[in-house]
Amino acid sequence: MTVSPIKLDCQNIRLERQRINNELVYSSIVKNDLVNFNKYINTNELTRVLEELDMSKDELIDYCRKCDITNRILSGRISKNASRQGNKDEDLQLTTCNITSSKYGIYIENLSATAYRPTKSGHIIDKKQYDKLNLKKNDCLKSFDAKIQGKINGWIFAKVVYGEGGHQDNVFEEAHTLCDWVMNHNDLIGNQYYFVLIDTDLIYKFNDLHKKYKDVPYLFIVNNLSFQNYIINNFEQQEIY
């Protein structure tokens, strides 16, 4: 059976999640549901609104329950910003890739922020080793976002980056740092695979990264679609019994 890659539009997913965030706040106001209201709002932005209007939170909610238009406007302003929920983008990015790769006996495990880190000396350590060695954050690179096991073993640096700005620049700096690490420590890290998985509209930055490191063994600069296509084109499907 021919497997086709799953087309994941990360940018539109973020826009859709923002719409959902807005709707969740709107609905919680309509229902006077303070538990979910507090869960889905940006508390700093709510504080600013209350200061601007010189109202209490209860007064504002009560006012918005009586005026649907005001509720809609407020909900859009104070809901959590989808662009600051990047971890959800990366979770979906990795999960999507795993749906395809698992059909080929290659399994992706999403990792916590402290699970495994590459050290500047060229080793990969888990949290217990990190604590035991009494290392500092500056002794390590950014932790890996996912682990690959099965027909191949390796690691993934995963990011969804749209638009210019400080955080976006940091992502590409981190990616270059990791690629340099792979290139300089190839003798220590063995034949593990390293995927720098970035979905972005900053194509020139992505292309610069790809061009610089395209000849480094076991290092792949990909987006979610090219990752899936690499697996499909280079490995045999698992037999299904």
N, C-alpha and C positions, 0 to 999 in steps of 0.2 A: 504494500500500500504506500503510495507517494504521500509524503508529509510536506505540507506547505507551512512556511513561517507564519506566525500570528502577527498581524499588523497592529502595532500598538502606537497610537498617536498620543504621545506623552503631553504635548502642549494642550491639546483639546481636553484631555483628561483633567488637567489642572483647572481649566476654565469651567468644566462641568462640576468639579468638586467645589469651586467657589460658589457656583449657583446653589449647590446643595447646602453648603454652609450657611448661606443667606437664608435659605428656606427653613433650615432647622431653627435659627434664631427667631424668624418671623412666627413660626408655628408655636414655639415655646412661649412667646408673648401672648399670642391668641389664647393659649390654654392656661396662661398664668402659671407655667411650669418652671419654677425658679431653678430646679435641679439641672434641667437641660439647658436653660438659659445661661447659667453660669458655666456650663460645660463647653458651650459652642461660641462664646463671645471672646473678643480680645479685651481683657479687663482694663488695659491701659487706655484703649480708645474709648471705652465706656466712661472711664474717669474723666477724660477730656470733655466728653459730651456733657456730662453732669455739671462740670465746672462752667462750661460755656452757657448752659441754660439755667444754672443756679437752681437745680432740682435734685431731689433725692432719687435713688433708683426706683423705689416704689411709686413715686409720683410719675416718673417717666414711663414706666411700664403701664400704669393705669391710663395715662394719656394716650399711649399708643394702642391700647386695646380698644379705645373708643374711636380711633382714627386710622383706618386701614392704610391710607396713603403714607401717613407719618410712620407707621409701623414698617412699611416696605423700605422707606428711605433709611430709617434707623438701622434696620436689620442688615442692609448692605454696607453700612458704615462700620458697625461694631462686630460683625461676624469675624471669625478667625480667617486670616489671610492664607489662601491656598498655596501661595508661593513660599510661605514659611512652613509648610507641611511637607517638605521635600522627602522626608523619610518614607512617607506613604507612596510617593512617586517611585522611589527606589525599590520598595517592597514589591510593588506591582511589576516594575521592570524586571526584577529578578525572578519573580514567580512566573511571569510570562515566558521568560527564557527557559526556565526549568520544565515547563509543560512540554516544550519541544525537545529539549536535550534529554529528558528522562526516557523518551521513546528510543533513544540511542544508547541507553545505559550510562548516561552522564548526568549526575545529580547535583543540584545546586542547593546548598544550605544557607539561608539567610543568617547572618551572625549579629550578635549584639555589638555595641560600640567598643567593648573592651575585651572581646573574646580572643582575638589573635592580632598581634602587631609585628611588623617587620622592624628589627632593631637596626640602628645605623651601622652596626658592626657586621650585618649581613645575615642574621639569623631571624627565624620566626618563632615567637614565644606566645604562650597562652597567658591568661590572667594570673594563674598560680605562679608561673615562672617569673612573671613581671613583678609580682609582690615579693616573692622569695629573693629575687636579685636586688630588690630595693631600687629599681630603676626610676628615673624621672621621665616625665612626658617628653622632654627634649632629647632623651636617649633613643627615641623611637619615631618612626613615621606614623602617619595616620593609620589606624587599624583597618583591616580588610573588612569589606562589606559582606562577602560570601565566600564559602569554601566549596570547591569542586571535588567530587569523588566518583569512583566508578571506573570506566574505561580509561579515563585520564584523571590525574590529581592536580589541583592547583587552587588559585585564588582569584577573586574578582574585586576590583575597585569600581564601584557603581555610583553614577550620579546622573541626575536629570537637571539640565541647566538651560534656562531660557532667559534672554535679555542680558544686557550689559550691567555691570555693577561690581561692587567690592566682593561679595560672596562668590559671584561667578568667576571673577579673576582668581580667587583663592582656589577654586576647584581645579582650574587648569594648572596652577602652580603645584598643587598637591599631585596631580597626575604626572607632570614632568619629573617631580622629585621621585615618585615611585618608579617611573620608567628608567631613570638614571640608576636607581638602586638595583633594579633587575639587571641592567646592562653591566654594572660594575661588580656584581656579586654572583655572576653566573656559575662560578666554580663552586660556591658554597650551597646554592639553592637547588642544584641538580636539575633534572628534566621535568620540573613541575611547570604547569601552564599558568600564565598570568594574563588576565583579560582586563584591560582598562575599558570599561563599558560606560559610554557617555552618550546620552540622547540630548541633543542641543540644537539651537538655531544659530549658534556661533560657529558656523561652518569653517571659517578661516582659521579659527583657533584649533578646531578638531583636525583639520587637514595639516596644520603645522605640526601637531603632535604626531599624527600618523606618519608624515614624511620623515620626521627626525628619527623615529624608532622602528620603522618598518622592517629593518633587517636584523633586529635583535632576536636571537633564537627564543622560542617559547613565549614571546610577548606579542599580544594582539591588541590593537586599538580598534574598537568596534562600537557600533550602536546596537540596539536590541535586535534589529532586523539582520544586520550583517553577522552578529553572533549566531543567530539561529541558522542562517544560511551556511556558515562555516561548519557547524555541527552536521547539518543535513548532507553537505557535500563531501565530508571527510570521514564519516563513520557509518557503519552498518547499523540498520535498525535492529532493535531487540526482537527476538521471536516472541510472539504472543501465543500462549498455550490456552 
